Amino acid sequence: MIAMPKAQALMAKIQALPSGRIAEVEAFVDFIASREQDRSLARAAAATSAPAFAAVWNNPEDDAYDAL
């Protein structure tokens, strides 16, 4: 989250823009939020699947590959 003074400064800059540009800023903010949500879901999925794959990745037959 942004600190309040920075958020207020950003809001002032946005409010000073022409209305068409405000719509662009809103679309960009939505894009950034969506991208962050996608990344968060990918990290959660990776963390959830790691224990299941540990049994496959960590086995005596594959120990030779650990040294590569």
C-alpha positions as CSV (number, residue, x, y, z in Angstrom):
1,M,0.0,0.0,0.0
2,I,1.2,3.5,-0.7
3,A,1.8,6.0,2.2
4,M,-1.0,8.5,2.5
5,P,1.0,11.6,1.5
6,K,2.2,9.9,-1.7
7,A,-1.4,8.7,-2.4
8,Q,-2.7,12.2,-2.0
9,A,0.0,13.6,-4.3
10,L,-0.8,11.0,-6.9
11,M,-4.5,11.7,-6.7
12,A,-3.8,15.4,-7.2
13,K,-1.8,14.6,-10.3
14,I,-4.5,12.4,-11.6
15,Q,-7.3,15.0,-11.0
16,A,-5.2,17.5,-12.9
17,L,-5.3,15.4,-16.0
18,P,-7.9,15.8,-18.8
19,S,-10.8,13.3,-18.4
20,G,-9.7,11.1,-21.3
21,R,-6.3,10.6,-19.6
22,I,-7.9,9.8,-16.3
23,A,-9.6,6.9,-18.1
24,E,-6.2,5.7,-19.4
25,V,-4.8,5.9,-15.8
26,E,-7.7,3.9,-14.5
27,A,-7.3,1.2,-17.2
28,F,-3.5,1.1,-16.4
29,V,-4.2,0.7,-12.7
30,D,-6.7,-2.1,-13.4
31,F,-4.0,-3.8,-15.6
32,I,-1.4,-3.6,-12.8
33,A,-3.8,-4.9,-10.2
34,S,-4.8,-7.8,-12.5
35,R,-1.2,-8.6,-13.3
36,E,-0.4,-8.6,-9.5
37,Q,-3.3,-10.9,-8.8
38,D,-2.1,-13.3,-11.5
39,R,1.4,-13.3,-10.1
40,S,0.0,-13.9,-6.6
41,L,-2.1,-16.8,-7.8
42,A,1.0,-18.3,-9.6
43,R,3.1,-18.0,-6.5
44,A,0.4,-19.6,-4.4
45,A,0.0,-22.5,-6.9
46,A,3.8,-23.1,-6.9
47,A,3.9,-23.1,-3.1
48,T,1.0,-25.5,-2.9
49,S,2.4,-27.9,-5.4
50,A,6.0,-27.9,-4.1
51,P,5.4,-30.6,-1.4
52,A,3.8,-32.9,-4.0
53,F,6.7,-32.5,-6.4
54,A,9.3,-32.8,-3.6
55,A,8.8,-36.6,-3.6
56,V,9.5,-36.7,-7.4
57,W,12.4,-34.2,-7.4
58,N,14.1,-35.5,-4.2
59,N,15.0,-39.1,-4.8
60,P,18.2,-41.2,-4.8
61,E,18.0,-41.9,-8.5
62,D,18.3,-38.2,-9.3
63,D,21.0,-37.3,-6.8
64,A,23.6,-37.3,-9.6
65,Y,21.8,-34.3,-11.2
66,D,22.0,-32.3,-8.0
67,A,25.7,-31.8,-8.6
68,L,25.3,-30.3,-12.0
